[in-house]
Amino acid sequence: MRNSKLYSLFVLLLAAVMVVTACGDGNSKNNSKNNNGGSNSGSNVETTVNLPAALADKGEINIKVIRKIGGDDHTAQFLAGAKQEGESLGFKVDTFSADGDTGKFHDALEQAANSDADAVVVSHGDDATTVELVQKLRDKGIEVVAFDSVDELQTVEGVTSTSQNDQSLAKFALDHLVEETGGEAKILYLWVDGFPAMVRRNQVYQEVLAANPGIVELDRFGVANNNTSVDTQNAVSALLAKYPEGELDAIFATWDAFAIGAYRALVEAGRTEVKIYGIDVSNEDLQAIQAENSPWISTAAVDPKLIGATAVRLAAKKLAGEETPATYSLDANLIKQADLASASETVKMDTLSNLIPGWGTSDAFLEDWMKDLKAANKK
């Protein structure tokens, strides 16, 4: 595919090297040793010409991002981050959310295996069929990066499994709950089984309960579908009637789709004395946390756009024939209502870094040749 974008870029930059050599000061032979340094233009050309041969030979790069869960802003941001990162490298990126439909998710993976995809990012694969389909992708030479998926994918050769640091996410949120309540609180637990990330968060939850007998779980609820927030709102509304004022202190929400539903229920019922401690973040979440008299006290999170971008970088490295780890975990942060209140303006996702140093940025797996591709694609 010699007319592809990547190949054309390679040829154009090679031609640029020849022009630089031809238009030298007559001492090109004597100056040839300086081609790796010298002026910025010479350095940039040389670096880009060193684009990994395995990647250049592939022509146009097609990446598919397939996520099982959906219907929430975290999913939208994850997919947007993956698409933005891939397109900045000159790749074609297609994204798909199955909105919690297992059949649609499996069908999308099957279709990817029979497509011209070079790499697939799999998000929230949670069953044995996912493992079988990922193996099929790998058997066809398609590179795979997984996010928040079953551990069994680590047995498939060549797959990198990524995750948020779920232990840190749960620990940040629960430690803040314990701190704010003095270790004495009656709580609701919003959690759903069956997802690896939820299993990891639940392990920490059980440990915190064991270490803090004053934290008492009164009830729990959890569903994962394309209507999670509304279903959670309805469930929490019913539970508020069951536990009137004075009988409930806090809610631990292991997913922001749960937290949003709980927030709406509390505000609607005028029960803002019940405090929410959550996991994950979005612009909608930040708006709710910063609302007047908001019951949402804090949330532990990793930037979802960065999660998507990191997965695409790993896929790019695989396509380039470069070494990648079997697993990778992204570090979490705790976002407190009190810290947001100290800002002079309303805090949004793109301004969180003003309060949390390094938020949303990482050089993990960002190679020099990727930086050069990004620069070239801006022109």
LINSULKA-V64094 format. One record per backbone hydrogen bond with DSSP energy under -0.5 kcal/mol. CO is the residue of the C=O (numbers start at 1). NH is the residue of the N-H. If there is no record, write none. Layout:
CO,NH / CO,NH
This chain:
1,4 / 4,8 / 5,9 / 6,10 / 7,11 / 8,12 / 9,13 / 10,14 / 11,15 / 12,16 / 13,17 / 14,18 / 15,19 / 16,20 / 17,21 / 18,22 / 19,23 / 21,24 / 27,31 / 28,32 / 29,32 / 31,34 / 32,35 / 34,37 / 39,43 / 40,44 / 41,45 / 42,46 / 43,47 / 44,48 / 45,49 / 46,50 / 48,51 / 52,55 / 52,56 / 53,57 / 55,58 / 56,59 / 60,62 / 61,63 / 61,92 / 62,118 / 62,119 / 63,94 / 64,66 / 64,121 / 65,67 / 65,96 / 66,123 / 67,98 / 68,100 / 72,76 / 73,77 / 74,78 / 75,79 / 76,80 / 77,81 / 78,82 / 79,83 / 80,84 / 81,85 / 82,86 / 83,87 / 84,88 / 85,89 / 86,89 / 86,91 / 87,90 / 91,93 / 92,63 / 94,65 / 96,67 / 98,101 / 100,102 / 101,105 / 102,106 / 103,107 / 104,108 / 105,109 / 106,110 / 107,111 / 108,112 / 109,113 / 110,114 / 112,115 / 118,143 / 119,64 / 120,122 / 120,145 / 121,66 / 121,123 / 122,147 / 123,68 / 124,126 / 125,150 / 127,131 / 128,132 / 129,133 / 130,134 / 131,135 / 132,136 / 133,137 / 134,138 / 135,139 / 136,140 / 137,142 / 138,141 / 143,120 / 144,160 / 145,122 / 146,162 / 147,124 / 150,153 / 151,154 / 152,155 / 153,156 / 155,157 / 156,159 / 159,161 / 160,146 / 160,162 / 161,328 / 162,148 / 163,330 / 164,166 / 165,169 / 166,170 / 167,171 / 168,172 / 169,173 / 170,174 / 171,175 / 172,176 / 173,177 / 174,178 / 175,179 / 176,180 / 177,181 / 178,182 / 178,183 / 181,184 / 185,187 / 185,216 / 186,249 / 186,250 / 187,218 / 187,219 / 188,190 / 188,252 / 189,191 / 189,221 / 190,254 / 195,199 / 196,200 / 197,201 / 198,202 / 199,203 / 200,204 / 201,205 / 202,206 / 203,207 / 204,208 / 205,209 / 206,210 / 207,211 / 208,212 / 212,215 / 214,185 / 214,216 / 215,217 / 216,187 / 216,218 / 219,189 / 221,191 / 223,225 / 225,228 / 227,231 / 228,232 / 229,233 / 230,234 / 231,235 / 232,236 / 233,237 / 234,238 / 235,239 / 236,240 / 237,241 / 238,242 / 239,243 / 242,244 / 244,247 / 249,275 / 250,188 / 251,253 / 251,277 / 252,190 / 252,254 / 253,279 / 255,258 / 255,259 / 256,260 / 257,261 / 258,262 / 259,263 / 260,264 / 261,265 / 262,266 / 263,267 / 264,268 / 265,269 / 266,270 / 266,271 / 267,270 / 271,274 / 273,275 / 275,251 / 276,297 / 276,298 / 277,253 / 278,300 / 282,286 / 283,287 / 284,288 / 285,289 / 286,290 / 287,291 / 288,291 / 291,294 / 295,276 / 295,297 / 297,337 / 298,278 / 299,335 / 300,280 / 301,333 / 303,307 / 304,308 / 305,309 / 306,310 / 307,311 / 308,312 / 309,313 / 310,314 / 311,315 / 312,316 / 313,317 / 314,318 / 315,319 / 316,320 / 317,322 / 318,321 / 326,161 / 328,163 / 330,165 / 333,301 / 333,335 / 334,336 / 335,299 / 336,340 / 337,341 / 338,342 / 339,342 / 340,343 / 348,351 / 348,352 / 349,352 / 351,354 / 352,355 / 352,356 / 355,357 / 356,359 / 358,361 / 363,366 / 365,367 / 367,370 / 367,371 / 368,372 / 369,373 / 370,374 / 371,375 / 372,376 / 373,377 / 374,378 / 375,378 / 375,379 / 376,379
